């Protein structure tokens, strides 16, 4: 329960004291936008305009990891690969800021404000997924060809770090409302996913640097532009996992096959995506669903986790039953 109100109040106070490094003055309005992995604030001031400042969750990313993320964002922006907010440097040119929270150092990064809204089922979602597929293809091609700067480091998102013994987001077995029967079903799905991801492999044509969290909450539609935000979870994972992340919290919806077909059409308009990769997409959707079930258990203080709760766990069990039946 990291994000209780006293902690959020301290973050806001520490951030407000830091605002002059970005040129924001005392008139600045500081508004908490979201709590997820990090706390994200919108800052508005006459001197600096609007910007979005992300205060990082304690003990999640190292400074080297944050700076590596920012290096990739800058390269993607300069190459015109994806529409994403620029990073707002401090007046001294630095990108990563620090402020004290008692004896602890907090990290913060400022981004340009990007207008737009989250695409939803009412806004022709398949059409946006077609666009997203093309965005993913360009992003994956960039990551395969990009010469990463010295010291570049990001998290590994292989099976072990997604839902295995070293999972970054905790243990799905702690999910709210998980029954013994449900646990037994998920254990079987866990074993099947471990076997199938190992068989799928980690070759350079299938595994590399990806965004890893292009769910609709991290997309901004404005006219015909699809913007992508929040590279905080970018790391080394399967390229196909970007689709699974994109359908987060929609895995049970009857329109999922339509989204998959649209995404594949968009991807293949830019780059190849072979039949074996396509056949693996349902596997990665199930893997992501179990990862999110663990995330909800380990991030119980966030609005997303509170809104999902035990009902999401039950849905995960139901999807696992179907997944197991289809893999027999």
C-alpha positions in Angstrom: 0.0 0.0 0.0 2.7 2.5 -1.1 0.3 5.2 -2.5 -1.6 6.2 0.6 -2.6 9.8 0.9 0.3 11.0 3.2 2.8 9.5 0.6 1.0 11.2 -2.3 1.0 14.5 -0.3 4.7 14.2 0.2 5.3 13.5 -3.5 3.3 16.5 -4.5 5.1 18.8 -2.1 8.5 17.5 -3.2 7.6 17.9 -6.8 6.2 21.4 -6.3 9.5 22.4 -4.7 11.4 21.0 -7.7 9.3 22.8 -10.4 11.6 25.8 -10.9 14.2 23.5 -12.5 11.8 23.1 -15.4 11.0 26.8 -15.5 7.6 26.6 -13.7 7.0 29.4 -11.3 4.9 29.7 -8.1 1.7 30.0 -10.0 1.9 26.4 -11.1 -1.1 24.1 -10.6 -0.1 20.5 -9.7 -2.8 17.9 -10.2 -2.5 14.1 -9.6 -3.6 12.4 -12.8 -3.0 8.6 -12.3 -1.5 6.1 -9.9 -0.3 3.0 -11.5 3.3 1.8 -11.4 4.2 5.5 -10.8 2.4 8.7 -9.7 1.8 11.0 -12.7 1.0 14.7 -12.3 -0.2 17.4 -14.7 1.5 20.7 -14.1 0.2 23.9 -15.6 1.9 27.3 -15.3 2.0 30.6 -17.2 5.8 30.4 -17.4 6.2 26.8 -18.6 2.8 25.9 -20.0 1.5 22.3 -19.5 3.7 19.3 -18.9 3.2 15.8 -17.4 5.6 14.8 -14.7 6.1 11.2 -13.7 7.4 10.5 -10.2 8.8 7.0 -10.2 7.6 4.2 -7.9 10.2 3.5 -5.3 12.5 0.5 -5.9 11.2 -0.3 -9.4 13.8 1.2 -11.8 17.3 2.2 -11.3 18.6 5.6 -12.6 20.4 3.8 -15.4 17.2 2.1 -16.4 15.2 5.4 -16.4 17.9 7.1 -18.5 18.0 4.1 -20.9 14.2 4.5 -21.4 14.6 8.2 -22.1 17.4 7.5 -24.6 15.1 5.1 -26.6 12.3 7.7 -26.5 14.6 10.3 -27.9 15.8 8.1 -30.7 12.2 7.1 -31.6 11.1 10.7 -31.6 14.1 11.9 -33.7 13.5 9.1 -36.2 9.8 9.8 -36.5 9.0 6.2 -35.6 6.1 6.9 -33.3 4.2 10.0 -32.1 5.1 10.3 -28.4 5.6 13.3 -26.1 9.0 14.8 -26.0 11.0 14.9 -22.8 11.2 18.3 -21.1 14.8 18.9 -20.0 15.6 21.0 -17.0 17.2 24.4 -17.5 20.6 22.8 -17.1 19.8 20.2 -19.8 19.4 17.2 -17.5 16.4 14.8 -18.1 16.2 13.0 -14.8 15.5 15.0 -11.6 15.7 14.0 -8.0 14.1 15.3 -4.8 14.2 14.2 -1.2 11.4 12.4 0.6 12.8 12.2 4.1 15.9 10.1 3.8 14.8 8.7 0.4 15.5 10.0 -3.0 12.7 10.2 -5.5 13.1 10.3 -9.3 11.0 12.5 -11.7 10.9 13.0 -15.4 8.9 15.7 -17.2 7.2 15.2 -20.6 5.5 17.5 -23.0 1.7 17.6 -22.8 0.1 15.6 -25.7 -3.6 16.2 -26.3 -5.9 13.3 -27.1 -8.2 10.7 -25.6 -8.0 7.0 -25.0 -9.5 5.0 -27.9 -12.4 2.8 -26.8 -15.0 0.4 -28.1 -17.1 3.3 -29.2 -14.4 4.8 -31.4 -13.9 2.1 -34.1 -11.3 0.3 -32.0 -10.4 -2.2 -34.8 -9.3 0.7 -37.0 -7.1 2.0 -34.3 -5.6 -1.4 -33.8 -4.8 -1.6 -37.4 -2.8 1.7 -36.9 -1.3 0.3 -33.8 -0.1 -2.8 -35.6 1.8 -0.6 -38.0 3.2 1.4 -35.1 4.4 -1.8 -33.5 6.1 -3.0 -36.6 8.0 0.2 -37.1 9.0 0.3 -33.4 10.2 -3.3 -33.5 12.2 -2.7 -36.7 13.8 0.3 -35.0 14.7 -1.6 -31.9 16.3 -4.4 -33.9 18.5 -1.9 -35.9 19.2 0.7 -33.2 22.7 0.8 -31.7 22.0 1.2 -28.0 24.1 3.7 -26.1 26.8 2.4 -23.7 25.3 1.4 -20.4 21.8 0.9 -21.8 19.9 -1.4 -19.4 16.2 -2.3 -19.2 14.3 -5.0 -17.5 14.1 -8.5 -18.9 10.5 -9.7 -19.5 10.9 -13.4 -20.2 8.7 -16.1 -18.7 10.6 -16.1 -15.4 10.3 -12.4 -15.0 6.6 -12.2 -16.1 5.0 -14.8 -14.0 7.8 -17.1 -12.9 10.0 -17.2 -9.8 11.5 -13.7 -10.5 8.3 -12.0 -11.6 8.7 -8.2 -11.4 5.0 -7.7 -10.6 4.6 -10.4 -7.9 2.9 -13.7 -7.6 -0.5 -14.5 -9.3 -1.1 -16.9 -6.4 -1.8 -13.9 -4.2 -4.6 -12.7 -6.4 -7.8 -11.6 -4.6 -10.5 -14.2 -4.4 -8.4 -17.0 -5.8 -9.9 -20.3 -4.7 -8.1 -23.6 -4.4 -9.9 -24.9 -7.5 -8.9 -21.7 -9.4 -5.3 -22.0 -8.2 -5.1 -25.6 -9.5 -6.4 -24.4 -12.9 -3.9 -21.5 -13.1 -1.0 -23.8 -12.0 -1.8 -26.0 -15.1 -1.9 -22.9 -17.3 1.4 -21.7 -15.7 3.1 -24.9 -16.6 1.7 -25.0 -20.1 2.8 -21.4 -20.7 6.3 -22.1 -19.4 6.6 -25.1 -21.8 5.2 -23.2 -24.8 7.2 -20.0 -24.4 10.4 -22.1 -24.1 9.4 -23.9 -27.4 8.6 -20.5 -29.0 12.1 -19.4 -28.2 14.1 -16.2 -27.7 15.7 -15.7 -31.1 16.5 -12.1 -32.3 13.6 -12.3 -34.8 11.1 -12.9 -32.0 12.6 -11.3 -28.9 14.0 -7.8 -28.3 13.4 -4.3 -27.0 9.6 -3.6 -26.9 7.2 -1.1 -25.4 5.5 -3.9 -23.4 2.5 -1.8 -22.2 0.6 -0.4 -25.2 -2.8 -0.9 -23.6 -5.4 1.6 -24.6 -4.8 3.7 -21.5 -1.3 4.5 -23.0 -2.7 5.5 -26.4 -3.9 9.0 -27.3 -6.1 9.6 -30.3 -6.4 13.1 -31.7 -7.9 13.4 -35.2 -6.1 10.7 -37.2 -3.0 10.6 -35.0 -2.4 7.8 -32.6 0.0 8.8 -29.9 1.9 6.4 -27.6 2.8 7.3 -24.1 4.4 5.7 -21.0 7.5 3.7 -22.0 8.1 3.0 -18.3 7.8 -0.8 -18.8 9.8 -1.0 -22.0 12.3 -3.8 -21.9 13.4 -7.1 -23.5 10.5 -9.3 -24.4 8.8 -11.1 -27.3 7.7 -8.8 -30.1 4.4 -10.5 -30.1 3.9 -9.6 -26.5 3.2 -6.0 -27.6 -0.2 -7.2 -28.9 -1.0 -9.0 -25.7 -0.2 -5.9 -23.7 -2.4 -3.9 -26.1 -5.5 -5.9 -25.2 -4.9 -5.7 -21.5 -8.2 -5.9 -19.6 -10.0 -6.8 -22.8 -8.9 -10.4 -23.0 -12.4 -11.7 -22.4 -14.2 -9.5 -24.9 -16.0 -11.1 -27.9 -14.4 -8.6 -30.2 -10.8 -9.7 -29.4 -10.4 -11.8 -32.6 -11.4 -8.7 -34.6 -8.7 -6.6 -32.8 -6.2 -9.3 -33.5 -7.0 -9.5 -37.2 -6.8 -5.7 -37.4 -3.5 -5.5 -35.6 -2.0 -8.2 -37.8 -3.2 -6.4 -40.9 -1.5 -3.2 -39.8 1.7 -5.0 -38.7 2.0 -6.9 -42.0 1.5 -3.6 -44.0 5.0 -2.7 -42.6 6.9 -5.9 -41.8 6.5 -9.7 -41.9 4.8 -11.5 -39.1 4.9 -15.2 -39.8 2.3 -17.9 -39.1 4.1 -19.2 -36.0 4.1 -15.8 -34.5 0.4 -15.3 -35.2 -0.4 -18.7 -33.7 1.4 -17.7 -30.5 -0.7 -14.6 -29.9 -3.3 -16.4 -27.8 -0.5 -17.8 -25.7 0.9 -14.4 -25.0 -2.6 -13.0 -24.3 -3.0 -15.7 -21.5 0.5 -14.9 -20.2 -0.3 -11.2 -20.0 -3.6 -11.9 -18.3 -1.8 -13.9 -15.6 0.8 -11.2 -15.2 -1.9 -8.6 -14.7 -3.6 -10.8 -12.2 -0.3 -10.7 -10.2 -0.1 -7.0 -10.7 -3.5 -6.4 -9.2 -2.5 -8.5 -6.2 0.7 -6.5 -5.6 -0.7 -3.1 -6.4 -3.8 -3.2 -4.4 -3.8 0.5 -3.5 -4.2 1.6 -7.2 -7.6 2.5 -8.6 -7.2 0.0 -11.4 -6.6 -2.9 -9.0 -9.4 -1.8 -6.7 -11.8 -1.6 -9.7 -10.9 -5.2 -10.9 -10.5 -7.2 -7.7 -11.8 -10.7 -7.3 -13.9 -10.5 -10.4 -10.8 -10.2 -12.5 -9.3 -13.2 -10.8 -12.3 -15.3 -11.6 -12.2 -14.1 -15.2 -8.5 -15.2 -15.4 -9.4 -18.7 -14.2 -12.2 -18.9 -16.8 -9.8 -17.8 -19.6 -7.2 -20.3 -18.4 -9.8 -23.1 -18.6 -10.5 -22.2 -22.1 -6.8 -21.8 -23.0 -6.1 -25.3 -21.6 -9.0 -26.8 -23.5 -7.8 -25.3 -26.8 -4.2 -26.5 -26.3 -5.1 -30.2 -25.8 
